[in-house]
Amino acid sequence: MAHVIIEDEQYTFRRETRNKLFILLGAGIVLLVIGILFALGGPHIEAAAEGGHEVVHQQEAHAAGAHGAEPQYWIKRLYTTLWMNNVFFTGLGIIGLFFVAIHYAAQAGWSAGIIRIPLSMGNWIPIAGILMLILFFITNHTVFHWTHDYLYHEGSQFDKIIAGKAKFFFWPGEGGGFPVFYILRMVLFFGMWYWFYMLIRKNLLAEDLEDKPIYWYKNRSTSAWFLVFFAISSSVAAWDWVMSIDTHWFSTMFGWYVFASWWVTGLAMITLICAHLKSAGYLKIVNSNHLHDLGKYMFAFTIFWTYIWFSQFLLIWYANIPEESVYFVERMTTSPYSWIFYTNLILNFVLPFLLLMTRDSKRQISMLKVVCPIIIVGHWFDFYNMVTPGIMKEEGAIGLLEIGVALIFLAAYLLVVLGSMAKIPLVGKNHPTLAESLNHHI
């Protein structure tokens, strides 16, 4: 019986679905163009003081006349949102691979019927890597203050703190030159992630051709090595691509924080795709028990993200060291970051916690289709508040420009994921733990 069901599991990327995504892509482009036209008029700076308290920005400033003019306002906003969205969707790619790897390493059997959804998400990794490299060279002086050479040479603009971090970015060269070490890390991380992804994918698909457990054992071993590498690389990537934007500021919990946000968002995307496939008549192997596990994942790691968020916030806020607390001061008191700061907690904790609290809610496709977009949008706001204040200062905004870029990335991401999903069987008929998944009950 299981064999009959599985033979029919081939996802068809229908023209109607593809056309909807192209419409989404077109809408994003239109909104981006309109947003740029609006932004050409200059910044709309809202009052940065609340209750009579001025926001004190510790971020470094430099003399535009001496070192070249600042980029135009619309360019600055465009560069900022391009970088932020690429970091956000990079997470949706590597979390797909992380989900596959952690279930192989843990010998989890229940997920055998859905494992190819996150596998398809991993196809975004090389695209994200190429975009990251290109965007860095286009946006580096705008997004990353530490790339300016005058910060590392004695003079009026010399910055002792940033100069002390020069080796982390520029080794083996001198501070302010070509960031060799930084670029090497970026290339290494994406190269290794994609290499692990291709190995795991190759072994997983080989099971369809040969009914041998050797490929499952190979993936267990490969996944274990990947998880070790990922533990290190994901933290350093968070420092490089997000935390270094606020070069003076640091948090020892930041790697965990970025991972938690990526992980919950990735779980929501996996669950959302699974729910839509199930509604469309696919994934006959998946039942309410599998949906329950995905719902429990989102519920549990929503709490985990909140724990990391609160721990980082409490330690910095209670210590009240100016160099550290400024990070939260500017996000809590400056518009639009202030309303996003509090909305974050509602979208990423309060609503998922309440909506997924009961057993039945985790087993209902309709409820999962409501909660997953809330989590995805909520963590998009989370990354917005991680990245934008350090670049845009008081001039940050969320308008048609930012929404347009987000829709472009979303449409492109789904085109890649769904397109790759259509090229392989949706369920592996020879997966060693398939029987366990078929009989899964909680």
C-alpha positions in Angstrom: 0.0 0.0 0.0 2.8 2.4 0.9 4.5 1.7 -2.4 1.4 2.6 -4.4 1.0 5.9 -2.6 4.6 6.8 -3.0 4.8 6.1 -6.7 2.3 8.9 -7.3 4.3 11.5 -5.3 5.8 13.7 -8.0 5.2 17.4 -7.6 4.1 19.2 -10.7 5.1 22.9 -10.8 1.9 24.0 -12.6 1.9 26.9 -15.0 -0.8 28.6 -12.8 1.5 28.5 -9.8 4.5 29.7 -11.8 2.4 32.6 -13.3 1.3 33.6 -9.8 5.0 33.8 -8.7 5.9 35.8 -11.8 3.0 38.2 -11.0 4.4 38.5 -7.4 7.8 39.2 -8.9 6.4 41.8 -11.2 4.5 43.4 -8.4 7.7 43.6 -6.4 9.5 45.3 -9.3 6.7 47.8 -9.7 6.6 48.6 -6.0 10.4 48.9 -6.0 10.4 51.4 -8.8 7.6 53.4 -7.2 9.4 53.3 -3.9 12.6 54.6 -5.5 10.7 57.5 -7.1 9.2 58.4 -3.7 12.6 58.1 -2.1 14.2 60.5 -4.6 12.6 63.3 -2.7 14.9 62.7 0.2 14.5 61.2 3.7 11.4 61.5 5.7 12.9 61.8 9.2 10.5 61.3 12.0 11.2 62.7 15.5 13.8 60.6 17.2 12.9 61.8 20.7 10.2 60.3 22.9 9.3 61.8 26.3 12.0 64.4 25.9 14.8 61.9 25.7 17.1 62.3 22.7 18.5 59.2 21.0 22.3 59.2 21.3 24.0 57.4 18.4 27.4 56.0 19.1 27.8 54.9 15.5 30.9 56.4 13.8 30.4 59.4 11.5 32.9 60.7 9.0 33.4 64.0 7.1 31.7 63.6 3.7 33.7 66.4 2.1 37.0 64.9 3.0 36.3 61.3 2.0 33.7 61.5 -0.7 30.0 62.3 -0.6 27.5 60.1 1.1 25.4 58.0 -1.3 22.0 59.4 -2.2 19.2 58.6 0.2 17.4 56.2 -2.1 20.6 54.4 -2.9 21.3 54.0 0.7 17.9 52.5 1.4 18.2 50.2 -1.6 21.6 48.9 -0.6 20.4 48.4 3.0 17.3 46.4 2.1 19.1 44.4 -0.6 21.7 43.3 2.0 19.1 42.6 4.7 16.9 40.5 2.4 19.8 38.5 1.1 20.9 37.6 4.6 17.3 36.7 5.6 16.8 34.4 2.6 20.3 33.0 2.9 19.0 31.6 6.3 16.0 30.0 4.5 18.4 28.2 2.3 20.9 26.9 4.8 18.2 26.0 7.4 16.7 23.7 4.8 20.0 21.8 4.7 20.3 22.1 8.5 16.8 20.5 8.9 17.8 17.6 6.7 21.1 17.1 8.4 19.9 17.2 12.0 17.2 14.6 11.2 19.7 12.3 9.6 22.1 12.7 12.5 19.4 12.1 15.1 18.0 9.1 13.1 14.6 10.7 13.2 12.1 8.6 11.3 8.9 10.6 11.4 10.2 13.2 8.9 11.0 10.8 6.1 7.8 11.9 4.2 8.6 15.6 4.3 12.5 15.6 4.1 12.6 16.6 0.5 10.9 19.9 1.1 13.8 21.3 3.1 16.1 19.6 0.7 14.7 21.7 -2.1 15.1 24.8 0.0 18.9 24.2 0.0 19.0 24.9 -3.7 18.9 28.6 -2.8 22.4 28.4 -1.1 24.6 28.9 -4.3 22.3 31.8 -5.5 22.5 33.4 -2.0 26.3 33.0 -2.0 26.7 34.7 -5.4 24.4 37.5 -4.4 26.2 38.0 -1.1 29.6 38.3 -2.8 28.3 40.7 -5.5 26.3 42.8 -3.0 29.3 43.2 -0.7 31.4 44.8 -3.4 28.6 47.0 -4.5 27.4 48.1 -1.1 30.4 47.7 1.2 31.2 51.4 2.0 27.5 52.1 2.5 26.6 49.1 4.6 29.9 48.4 6.4 31.6 51.4 8.1 34.7 49.4 8.8 35.6 49.2 5.1 36.7 52.9 5.1 40.5 53.1 5.0 40.8 56.3 6.9 39.7 54.6 10.1 42.9 52.7 10.3 45.4 55.5 9.8 46.5 58.1 12.3 44.5 61.3 11.8 41.2 63.0 12.7 39.1 60.1 11.6 41.3 57.3 13.2 39.1 54.9 15.2 41.1 53.0 17.8 38.3 50.4 18.4 37.8 49.5 14.8 41.5 49.6 14.1 41.9 47.0 16.8 39.6 44.7 14.8 41.5 45.1 11.6 43.0 41.6 11.5 39.5 40.1 11.8 38.6 41.7 8.5 41.8 42.3 6.6 44.4 39.7 7.6 47.0 39.1 6.2 46.8 42.6 4.7 46.8 46.0 6.4 43.6 47.6 7.8 41.7 49.5 5.2 42.9 47.5 2.3 41.2 44.5 0.6 39.3 42.5 3.3 41.0 39.2 2.4 40.0 37.3 5.6 36.4 38.5 5.4 36.0 37.4 1.8 37.7 34.1 2.3 35.3 33.3 5.1 32.3 34.2 3.0 33.5 32.0 0.1 34.5 29.2 2.4 31.1 29.2 4.2 29.0 29.1 1.1 31.4 26.7 -0.7 31.3 24.2 2.2 27.5 24.6 2.8 26.9 23.8 -0.9 29.4 21.0 -0.9 27.7 19.3 2.1 24.3 20.0 0.4 25.3 18.2 -2.8 26.8 15.2 -0.9 23.6 14.8 1.1 21.3 15.3 -1.9 23.3 12.8 -4.0 23.1 10.1 -1.3 19.4 10.8 -0.7 18.5 10.6 -4.3 20.6 7.4 -4.8 18.2 5.7 -2.4 15.5 6.0 -5.2 17.7 3.9 -7.5 19.1 1.3 -5.1 17.2 0.0 -2.1 20.3 -0.1 0.1 20.8 1.4 3.6 24.4 2.4 2.8 23.3 5.8 1.5 21.4 6.5 4.7 24.5 5.6 6.7 26.6 7.9 4.5 24.2 10.8 5.1 24.3 10.2 8.8 28.0 10.6 8.8 28.0 13.5 6.4 25.3 15.3 8.4 27.2 14.9 11.6 30.3 16.6 10.0 28.1 19.3 8.5 26.5 20.1 11.9 29.9 20.7 13.4 30.9 23.0 10.6 27.5 24.8 10.7 27.8 25.4 14.4 31.0 27.5 13.8 30.2 29.0 10.4 26.7 30.2 11.2 27.9 32.1 14.2 30.8 33.7 12.4 28.6 34.5 9.5 26.2 36.3 11.9 29.2 38.4 13.1 30.4 39.1 9.6 27.2 39.9 7.8 25.1 41.5 10.5 26.9 42.4 13.8 29.9 44.1 12.0 27.4 46.7 10.6 27.4 48.2 14.1 31.2 47.9 14.4 31.6 49.3 17.8 28.9 47.1 19.3 29.1 43.4 20.1 27.1 40.7 21.8 28.5 37.3 22.7 25.0 35.9 22.2 24.5 37.3 18.7 25.4 34.1 16.8 22.8 32.2 18.7 20.3 35.0 18.2 20.7 35.1 14.4 20.5 31.3 14.3 17.3 31.2 16.4 15.7 33.7 14.0 16.8 31.8 10.9 15.7 28.5 12.4 12.2 29.5 13.4 11.7 31.2 10.0 13.0 28.1 8.2 10.6 25.8 10.2 7.7 28.1 9.3 8.6 28.0 5.6 8.9 24.2 5.6 5.6 23.9 7.4 3.9 26.4 5.1 5.0 24.5 1.9 4.0 21.2 3.5 0.6 22.5 4.3 0.0 23.9 0.8 1.2 20.6 -0.8 -1.1 18.7 1.5 -4.0 20.9 0.5 -3.2 20.4 -3.1 -3.5 16.6 -2.8 0.3 15.8 -2.4 2.1 14.2 0.5 -0.4 11.4 1.1 2.0 10.0 3.6 1.7 13.1 5.8 -1.1 13.1 8.4 -2.1 15.2 11.3 0.6 13.6 13.4 3.4 14.9 11.2 1.7 18.4 11.1 1.6 18.2 14.9 5.4 17.7 15.1 6.0 20.6 12.7 3.7 22.7 14.9 5.5 21.6 18.0 8.8 22.6 16.4 7.5 26.1 15.7 6.0 26.4 19.1 9.1 25.3 20.9 11.6 27.3 19.0 9.4 30.4 19.1 9.9 30.2 22.9 13.7 29.5 22.3 14.0 32.6 20.2 12.2 34.6 22.9 14.5 33.2 25.5 17.6 34.3 23.5 16.1 37.7 22.7 15.3 38.4 26.4 18.6 37.1 27.7 20.6 39.3 25.3 18.4 42.3 26.0 18.3 41.8 29.8 22.1 41.5 30.2 22.9 44.5 28.1 20.1 46.7 29.5 20.8 45.9 33.1 24.5 46.4 32.8 23.7 49.8 31.1 27.2 50.2 29.6 26.8 53.0 27.0 28.7 51.2 24.2 26.3 48.2 24.6 23.0 49.7 25.5 23.0 52.2 22.6 22.1 49.3 20.3 18.8 48.9 22.1 18.3 52.6 22.8 18.2 53.5 19.1 15.9 50.6 18.3 13.5 51.4 21.1 13.2 55.2 20.7 13.7 56.0 17.0 10.9 55.6 14.4 10.3 53.3 12.6 12.5 51.0 14.6 10.6 51.6 17.9 7.2 50.2 16.7 9.0 47.3 15.0 10.9 46.6 18.2 7.7 45.9 20.1 5.8 44.4 17.2 8.6 41.9 17.0 7.5 40.4 20.3 3.9 40.2 19.3 4.5 38.6 15.9 7.4 36.3 17.0 6.3 35.3 20.4 2.8 36.3 21.6 0.8 35.3 18.5 2.6 32.0 17.7 2.6 31.1 21.4 -1.2 31.6 21.8 -2.2 30.3 18.4 -0.2 27.1 18.7 -0.8 26.4 22.4 -3.4 23.7 22.0 -2.9 20.3 20.6 -5.6 20.7 17.9 -4.2 23.9 16.6 -0.9 22.2 15.7 -2.8 19.5 13.7 -5.0 21.9 11.6 -3.7 22.9 8.2 -5.8 26.0 8.3 -4.2 27.2 11.5 -0.7 26.4 10.3 -1.4 28.5 7.2 -2.2 31.4 9.5 0.7 31.1 11.9 3.5 30.4 9.4 3.2 33.7 7.5 3.0 35.6 10.8 6.3 34.0 11.9 8.0 34.6 8.5 6.9 38.3 8.4 7.8 38.7 12.0 11.3 37.5 11.6 11.7 39.6 8.5 11.0 42.6 10.8 13.5 41.1 13.2 16.3 41.2 10.6 15.2 44.6 9.5 15.8 45.9 13.0 19.2 44.0 13.2 20.5 45.6 10.0 18.9 48.9 9.1 19.5 51.1 12.2 23.3 50.7 11.9 23.2 52.0 8.3 20.3 54.4 8.0 20.4 55.9 11.5 17.4 58.2 12.0 16.6 58.0 8.2 15.3 54.4 8.3 11.9 53.7 6.7 9.7 50.8 5.7 7.9 51.8 2.4 7.2 50.5 -1.0 11.0 50.2 -1.7 11.5 47.7 1.1 8.3 45.8 0.4 9.2 45.6 -3.3 12.6 44.1 -2.7 11.2 41.6 -0.2 8.6 40.4 -2.7 11.2 40.1 -5.4 13.3 37.9 -3.2 10.3 35.9 -2.0 9.2 35.2 -5.6 12.7 34.3 -6.8 13.2 32.0 -3.7 9.9 30.1 -4.3 10.6 29.8 -8.0 13.9 28.1 -7.2 12.5 25.9 -4.4 9.3 24.7 -6.1 11.2 24.3 -9.4 13.8 22.0 -7.8 11.1 20.2 -5.9 9.4 19.2 -9.2 12.6 17.6 -10.5 12.8 14.9 -7.8 10.2 12.4 -6.3 8.4 14.1 -3.5 8.9 11.1 -1.2 11.8 8.6 -1.2 10.2 5.2 -1.6 13.4 3.4 -0.4 14.1 5.6 2.7 15.0 3.2 5.5 12.7 4.9 8.1 9.7 5.3 5.7 7.7 2.6 7.6 8.3 4.5 10.8 7.0 7.7 9.2 3.9 5.8 7.8 3.1 4.5 11.3 3.9 7.8 13.1 1.4 8.6 15.8 1.6 11.1 18.7 
